[in-house]
C-alpha cells in the first residue's frame, strides 16, 4: 500500500515520474488491484498522452 494514497492524483504522479525516468512499461496484474488497475491507470494515462 502506498502511504501517500491511491487516489487519481497519486496515480498520475507515479505515471509522470516513471515516464520522466524512461520507464514506459507497466504491469497491471490482477493481483495488484483486484481487476481494477487497468481501468484506473487508463483513466489517468489517456489525458496525459494527449498532452505529450
PDB file of N, CA, C and O in Angstrom:
ATOM      1  N   UNK A   1       0.828  -1.168   0.000  1.00  0.00           N
ATOM      2  CA  UNK A   1       0.000   0.000   0.000  1.00  0.00           C
ATOM      3  C   UNK A   1       0.882   1.245   0.000  1.00  0.00           C
ATOM      4  O   UNK A   1       1.898   1.296   0.693  1.00  0.00           O
ATOM      5  N   UNK A   2       0.497   2.218  -0.761  1.00  0.00           N
ATOM      6  CA  UNK A   2       1.250   3.465  -0.858  1.00  0.00           C
ATOM      7  C   UNK A   2       0.854   4.397   0.287  1.00  0.00           C
ATOM      8  O   UNK A   2      -0.319   4.750   0.405  1.00  0.00           O
ATOM      9  N   UNK A   3       1.804   4.802   1.133  1.00  0.00           N
ATOM     10  CA  UNK A   3       1.468   5.678   2.256  1.00  0.00           C
ATOM     11  C   UNK A   3       0.974   7.050   1.812  1.00  0.00           C
ATOM     12  O   UNK A   3       0.341   7.755   2.598  1.00  0.00           O
ATOM     13  N   UNK A   4       1.248   7.444   0.569  1.00  0.00           N
ATOM     14  CA  UNK A   4       0.776   8.734   0.055  1.00  0.00           C
ATOM     15  C   UNK A   4      -0.608   8.638  -0.568  1.00  0.00           C
ATOM     16  O   UNK A   4      -1.151   9.641  -1.031  1.00  0.00           O
ATOM     17  N   UNK A   5      -1.182   7.442  -0.583  1.00  0.00           N
ATOM     18  CA  UNK A   5      -2.532   7.280  -1.085  1.00  0.00           C
ATOM     19  C   UNK A   5      -2.589   6.557  -2.418  1.00  0.00           C
ATOM     20  O   UNK A   5      -1.566   6.239  -3.025  1.00  0.00           O
ATOM     21  N   UNK A   6      -3.815   6.309  -2.854  1.00  0.00           N
ATOM     22  CA  UNK A   6      -4.030   5.597  -4.112  1.00  0.00           C
ATOM     23  C   UNK A   6      -5.045   6.322  -4.993  1.00  0.00           C
ATOM     24  O   UNK A   6      -5.602   5.730  -5.917  1.00  0.00           O
ATOM     25  N   UNK A   7      -5.281   7.581  -4.714  1.00  0.00           N
ATOM     26  CA  UNK A   7      -6.235   8.366  -5.500  1.00  0.00           C
ATOM     27  C   UNK A   7      -5.707   8.676  -6.888  1.00  0.00           C
ATOM     28  O   UNK A   7      -4.555   8.391  -7.214  1.00  0.00           O
ATOM     29  N   UNK A   8      -6.568   9.262  -7.693  1.00  0.00           N
ATOM     30  CA  UNK A   8      -6.201   9.537  -9.087  1.00  0.00           C
ATOM     31  C   UNK A   8      -5.004  10.481  -9.198  1.00  0.00           C
ATOM     32  O   UNK A   8      -4.177  10.326 -10.097  1.00  0.00           O
ATOM     33  N   UNK A   9      -4.907  11.452  -8.300  1.00  0.00           N
ATOM     34  CA  UNK A   9      -3.764  12.368  -8.343  1.00  0.00           C
ATOM     35  C   UNK A   9      -2.453  11.616  -8.115  1.00  0.00           C
ATOM     36  O   UNK A   9      -1.452  11.889  -8.777  1.00  0.00           O
ATOM     37  N   UNK A  10      -2.462  10.682  -7.189  1.00  0.00           N
ATOM     38  CA  UNK A  10      -1.254   9.893  -6.879  1.00  0.00           C
ATOM     39  C   UNK A  10      -0.899   8.976  -8.051  1.00  0.00           C
ATOM     40  O   UNK A  10       0.275   8.805  -8.382  1.00  0.00           O
ATOM     41  N   UNK A  11      -1.915   8.392  -8.671  1.00  0.00           N
ATOM     42  CA  UNK A  11      -1.660   7.536  -9.831  1.00  0.00           C
ATOM     43  C   UNK A  11      -0.995   8.351 -10.937  1.00  0.00           C
ATOM     44  O   UNK A  11      -0.005   7.912 -11.523  1.00  0.00           O
ATOM     45  N   UNK A  12      -1.530   9.525 -11.221  1.00  0.00           N
ATOM     46  CA  UNK A  12      -0.960  10.384 -12.257  1.00  0.00           C
ATOM     47  C   UNK A  12       0.471  10.781 -11.900  1.00  0.00           C
ATOM     48  O   UNK A  12       1.346  10.800 -12.766  1.00  0.00           O
ATOM     49  N   UNK A  13       0.706  11.094 -10.650  1.00  0.00           N
ATOM     50  CA  UNK A  13       2.048  11.457 -10.198  1.00  0.00           C
ATOM     51  C   UNK A  13       3.038  10.325 -10.464  1.00  0.00           C
ATOM     52  O   UNK A  13       4.146  10.562 -10.945  1.00  0.00           O
ATOM     53  N   UNK A  14       2.637   9.107 -10.153  1.00  0.00           N
ATOM     54  CA  UNK A  14       3.518   7.952 -10.375  1.00  0.00           C
ATOM     55  C   UNK A  14       3.779   7.722 -11.861  1.00  0.00           C
ATOM     56  O   UNK A  14       4.907   7.424 -12.253  1.00  0.00           O
ATOM     57  N   UNK A  15       2.751   7.857 -12.681  1.00  0.00           N
ATOM     58  CA  UNK A  15       2.921   7.682 -14.124  1.00  0.00           C
ATOM     59  C   UNK A  15       3.909   8.708 -14.663  1.00  0.00           C
ATOM     60  O   UNK A  15       4.805   8.364 -15.434  1.00  0.00           O
ATOM     61  N   UNK A  16       3.749   9.964 -14.263  1.00  0.00           N
ATOM     62  CA  UNK A  16       4.637  11.021 -14.750  1.00  0.00           C
ATOM     63  C   UNK A  16       6.087  10.777 -14.342  1.00  0.00           C
ATOM     64  O   UNK A  16       6.996  10.970 -15.149  1.00  0.00           O
ATOM     65  N   UNK A  17       6.312  10.357 -13.107  1.00  0.00           N
ATOM     66  CA  UNK A  17       7.676  10.075 -12.635  1.00  0.00           C
ATOM     67  C   UNK A  17       8.284   8.938 -13.454  1.00  0.00           C
ATOM     68  O   UNK A  17       9.447   9.004 -13.852  1.00  0.00           O
ATOM     69  N   UNK A  18       7.499   7.910 -13.699  1.00  0.00           N
ATOM     70  CA  UNK A  18       8.001   6.783 -14.491  1.00  0.00           C
ATOM     71  C   UNK A  18       8.387   7.234 -15.897  1.00  0.00           C
ATOM     72  O   UNK A  18       9.482   6.929 -16.369  1.00  0.00           O
ATOM     73  N   UNK A  19       7.497   7.954 -16.562  1.00  0.00           N
ATOM     74  CA  UNK A  19       7.772   8.389 -17.931  1.00  0.00           C
ATOM     75  C   UNK A  19       8.985   9.315 -17.993  1.00  0.00           C
ATOM     76  O   UNK A  19       9.800   9.208 -18.909  1.00  0.00           O
ATOM     77  N   UNK A  20       9.107  10.219 -17.029  1.00  0.00           N
ATOM     78  CA  UNK A  20      10.262  11.126 -16.985  1.00  0.00           C
ATOM     79  C   UNK A  20      11.559  10.362 -16.744  1.00  0.00           C
ATOM     80  O   UNK A  20      12.634  10.818 -17.132  1.00  0.00           O
ATOM     81  N   UNK A  21      11.458   9.203 -16.106  1.00  0.00           N
ATOM     82  CA  UNK A  21      12.636   8.377 -15.817  1.00  0.00           C
ATOM     83  C   UNK A  21      12.937   7.371 -16.919  1.00  0.00           C
ATOM     84  O   UNK A  21      13.883   6.589 -16.816  1.00  0.00           O
ATOM     85  N   UNK A  22      12.122   7.395 -17.981  1.00  0.00           N
ATOM     86  CA  UNK A  22      12.340   6.477 -19.093  1.00  0.00           C
ATOM     87  C   UNK A  22      11.639   5.142 -18.950  1.00  0.00           C
ATOM     88  O   UNK A  22      11.838   4.246 -19.770  1.00  0.00           O
ATOM     89  N   UNK A  23      10.829   5.000 -17.930  1.00  0.00           N
ATOM     90  CA  UNK A  23      10.070   3.758 -17.746  1.00  0.00           C
ATOM     91  C   UNK A  23       8.759   3.900 -18.494  1.00  0.00           C
ATOM     92  O   UNK A  23       7.962   4.793 -18.204  1.00  0.00           O
ATOM     93  N   UNK A  24       8.536   3.016 -19.458  1.00  0.00           N
ATOM     94  CA  UNK A  24       7.325   3.150 -20.265  1.00  0.00           C
ATOM     95  C   UNK A  24       6.563   1.831 -20.417  1.00  0.00           C
ATOM     96  O   UNK A  24       5.760   1.663 -21.334  1.00  0.00           O
ATOM     97  N   UNK A  25       6.831   0.911 -19.506  1.00  0.00           N
ATOM     98  CA  UNK A  25       6.037  -0.320 -19.453  1.00  0.00           C
ATOM     99  C   UNK A  25       5.471  -0.439 -18.044  1.00  0.00           C
ATOM    100  O   UNK A  25       6.132  -0.097 -17.063  1.00  0.00           O
ATOM    101  N   UNK A  26       4.247  -0.926 -17.961  1.00  0.00           N
ATOM    102  CA  UNK A  26       3.560  -1.008 -16.679  1.00  0.00           C
ATOM    103  C   UNK A  26       2.888  -2.367 -16.562  1.00  0.00           C
ATOM    104  O   UNK A  26       2.267  -2.844 -17.512  1.00  0.00           O
ATOM    105  N   UNK A  27       3.011  -2.985 -15.402  1.00  0.00           N
ATOM    106  CA  UNK A  27       2.423  -4.296 -15.136  1.00  0.00           C
ATOM    107  C   UNK A  27       1.083  -4.099 -14.436  1.00  0.00           C
ATOM    108  O   UNK A  27       1.014  -3.479 -13.376  1.00  0.00           O
ATOM    109  N   UNK A  28       0.023  -4.630 -15.035  1.00  0.00           N
ATOM    110  CA  UNK A  28      -1.326  -4.460 -14.482  1.00  0.00           C
ATOM    111  C   UNK A  28      -1.919  -5.794 -14.040  1.00  0.00           C
ATOM    112  O   UNK A  28      -3.105  -6.043 -14.260  1.00  0.00           O
ATOM    113  N   UNK A  29      -1.134  -6.633 -13.437  1.00  0.00           N
ATOM    114  CA  UNK A  29      -1.627  -7.936 -12.996  1.00  0.00           C
ATOM    115  C   UNK A  29      -2.816  -7.762 -12.055  1.00  0.00           C
ATOM    116  O   UNK A  29      -2.826  -6.858 -11.220  1.00  0.00           O
ATOM    117  N   UNK A  30      -3.810  -8.624 -12.192  1.00  0.00           N
ATOM    118  CA  UNK A  30      -4.996  -8.562 -11.334  1.00  0.00           C
ATOM    119  C   UNK A  30      -4.631  -8.595  -9.858  1.00  0.00           C
ATOM    120  O   UNK A  30      -5.335  -8.028  -9.023  1.00  0.00           O
ATOM    121  N   UNK A  31      -3.533  -9.257  -9.545  1.00  0.00           N
ATOM    122  CA  UNK A  31      -3.072  -9.366  -8.169  1.00  0.00           C
ATOM    123  C   UNK A  31      -2.868  -7.993  -7.523  1.00  0.00           C
ATOM    124  O   UNK A  31      -3.037  -7.846  -6.312  1.00  0.00           O
ATOM    125  N   UNK A  32      -2.510  -6.996  -8.321  1.00  0.00           N
ATOM    126  CA  UNK A  32      -2.171  -5.683  -7.780  1.00  0.00           C
ATOM    127  C   UNK A  32      -3.369  -4.787  -7.507  1.00  0.00           C
ATOM    128  O   UNK A  32      -3.215  -3.756  -6.852  1.00  0.00           O
ATOM    129  N   UNK A  33      -4.542  -5.139  -7.978  1.00  0.00           N
ATOM    130  CA  UNK A  33      -5.640  -4.215  -7.760  1.00  0.00           C
ATOM    131  C   UNK A  33      -7.021  -4.792  -7.891  1.00  0.00           C
ATOM    132  O   UNK A  33      -7.970  -4.054  -8.158  1.00  0.00           O
ATOM    133  N   UNK A  34      -7.166  -6.059  -7.716  1.00  0.00           N
ATOM    134  CA  UNK A  34      -8.488  -6.644  -7.771  1.00  0.00           C
ATOM    135  C   UNK A  34      -9.210  -6.394  -9.077  1.00  0.00           C
ATOM    136  O   UNK A  34     -10.407  -6.107  -9.082  1.00  0.00           O
ATOM    137  N   UNK A  35      -8.506  -6.498 -10.166  1.00  0.00           N
ATOM    138  CA  UNK A  35      -9.053  -6.335 -11.522  1.00  0.00           C
ATOM    139  C   UNK A  35      -9.434  -4.898 -11.856  1.00  0.00           C
ATOM    140  O   UNK A  35     -10.097  -4.673 -12.868  1.00  0.00           O
ATOM    141  N   UNK A  36      -9.046  -3.932 -11.056  1.00  0.00           N
ATOM    142  CA  UNK A  36      -9.400  -2.544 -11.341  1.00  0.00           C
ATOM    143  C   UNK A  36      -8.233  -1.672 -11.764  1.00  0.00           C
ATOM    144  O   UNK A  36      -8.426  -0.515 -12.139  1.00  0.00           O
ATOM    145  N   UNK A  37      -7.022  -2.214 -11.707  1.00  0.00           N
ATOM    146  CA  UNK A  37      -5.841  -1.414 -12.027  1.00  0.00           C
ATOM    147  C   UNK A  37      -5.842  -0.855 -13.433  1.00  0.00           C
ATOM    148  O   UNK A  37      -5.553   0.325 -13.630  1.00  0.00           O
ATOM    149  N   UNK A  38      -6.160  -1.678 -14.411  1.00  0.00           N
ATOM    150  CA  UNK A  38      -6.102  -1.219 -15.797  1.00  0.00           C
ATOM    151  C   UNK A  38      -7.050  -0.051 -16.041  1.00  0.00           C
ATOM    152  O   UNK A  38      -6.694   0.911 -16.723  1.00  0.00           O
ATOM    153  N   UNK A  39      -8.232  -0.132 -15.497  1.00  0.00           N
ATOM    154  CA  UNK A  39      -9.215   0.939 -15.697  1.00  0.00           C
ATOM    155  C   UNK A  39      -8.756   2.241 -15.044  1.00  0.00           C
ATOM    156  O   UNK A  39      -8.845   3.309 -15.649  1.00  0.00           O
ATOM    157  N   UNK A  40      -8.271   2.150 -13.820  1.00  0.00           N
ATOM    158  CA  UNK A  40      -7.795   3.359 -13.126  1.00  0.00           C
ATOM    159  C   UNK A  40      -6.567   3.942 -13.819  1.00  0.00           C
ATOM    160  O   UNK A  40      -6.450   5.159 -13.957  1.00  0.00           O
ATOM    161  N   UNK A  41      -5.660   3.084 -14.250  1.00  0.00           N
ATOM    162  CA  UNK A  41      -4.464   3.538 -14.954  1.00  0.00           C
ATOM    163  C   UNK A  41      -4.857   4.231 -16.256  1.00  0.00           C
ATOM    164  O   UNK A  41      -4.373   5.321 -16.560  1.00  0.00           O
ATOM    165  N   UNK A  42      -5.732   3.596 -17.012  1.00  0.00           N
ATOM    166  CA  UNK A  42      -6.159   4.151 -18.295  1.00  0.00           C
ATOM    167  C   UNK A  42      -6.834   5.498 -18.159  1.00  0.00           C
ATOM    168  O   UNK A  42      -6.646   6.375 -19.002  1.00  0.00           O
ATOM    169  N   UNK A  43      -7.615   5.674 -17.111  1.00  0.00           N
ATOM    170  CA  UNK A  43      -8.310   6.939 -16.888  1.00  0.00           C
ATOM    171  C   UNK A  43      -7.317   8.084 -16.682  1.00  0.00           C
ATOM    172  O   UNK A  43      -7.596   9.218 -17.073  1.00  0.00           O
ATOM    173  N   UNK A  44      -6.183   7.805 -16.084  1.00  0.00           N
ATOM    174  CA  UNK A  44      -5.159   8.832 -15.872  1.00  0.00           C
ATOM    175  C   UNK A  44      -4.187   8.939 -17.044  1.00  0.00           C
ATOM    176  O   UNK A  44      -3.728  10.032 -17.375  1.00  0.00           O
ATOM    177  N   UNK A  45      -3.881   7.826 -17.659  1.00  0.00           N
ATOM    178  CA  UNK A  45      -2.874   7.792 -18.718  1.00  0.00           C
ATOM    179  C   UNK A  45      -3.368   8.433 -20.010  1.00  0.00           C
ATOM    180  O   UNK A  45      -2.596   9.118 -20.682  1.00  0.00           O
ATOM    181  N   UNK A  46      -4.620   8.233 -20.371  1.00  0.00           N
ATOM    182  CA  UNK A  46      -5.152   8.744 -21.626  1.00  0.00           C
ATOM    183  C   UNK A  46      -5.025  10.266 -21.746  1.00  0.00           C
ATOM    184  O   UNK A  46      -4.486  10.737 -22.748  1.00  0.00           O
ATOM    185  N   UNK A  47      -5.491  11.051 -20.781  1.00  0.00           N
ATOM    186  CA  UNK A  47      -5.323  12.506 -20.892  1.00  0.00           C
ATOM    187  C   UNK A  47      -3.854  12.934 -20.883  1.00  0.00           C
ATOM    188  O   UNK A  47      -3.477  13.908 -21.535  1.00  0.00           O
ATOM    189  N   UNK A  48      -3.042  12.201 -20.142  1.00  0.00           N
ATOM    190  CA  UNK A  48      -1.609  12.514 -20.074  1.00  0.00           C
ATOM    191  C   UNK A  48      -0.978  12.385 -21.452  1.00  0.00           C
ATOM    192  O   UNK A  48      -0.162  13.226 -21.831  1.00  0.00           O
ATOM    193  N   UNK A  49      -1.329  11.368 -22.199  1.00  0.00           N
ATOM    194  CA  UNK A  49      -0.752  11.154 -23.528  1.00  0.00           C
ATOM    195  C   UNK A  49      -1.202  12.227 -24.516  1.00  0.00           C
ATOM    196  O   UNK A  49      -0.480  12.514 -25.471  1.00  0.00           O
ATOM    197  N   UNK A  50      -2.349  12.811 -24.316  1.00  0.00           N
ATOM    198  CA  UNK A  50      -2.830  13.892 -25.192  1.00  0.00           C
ATOM    199  C   UNK A  50      -1.997  15.152 -25.008  1.00  0.00           C
ATOM    200  O   UNK A  50      -1.886  15.967 -25.924  1.00  0.00           O
ATOM    201  N   UNK A  51      -1.410  15.314 -23.820  1.00  0.00           N
ATOM    202  CA  UNK A  51      -0.573  16.475 -23.515  1.00  0.00           C
ATOM    203  C   UNK A  51       0.829  16.301 -24.096  1.00  0.00           C
ATOM    204  O   UNK A  51       1.447  17.266 -24.545  1.00  0.00           O
ATOM    205  N   UNK A  52       1.324  15.063 -24.083  1.00  0.00           N
ATOM    206  CA  UNK A  52       2.686  14.792 -24.548  1.00  0.00           C
ATOM    207  C   UNK A  52       2.626  14.532 -26.002  1.00  0.00           C
ATOM    208  O   UNK A  52       3.655  14.277 -26.627  1.00  0.00           O
TER     209      UNK A  52
END
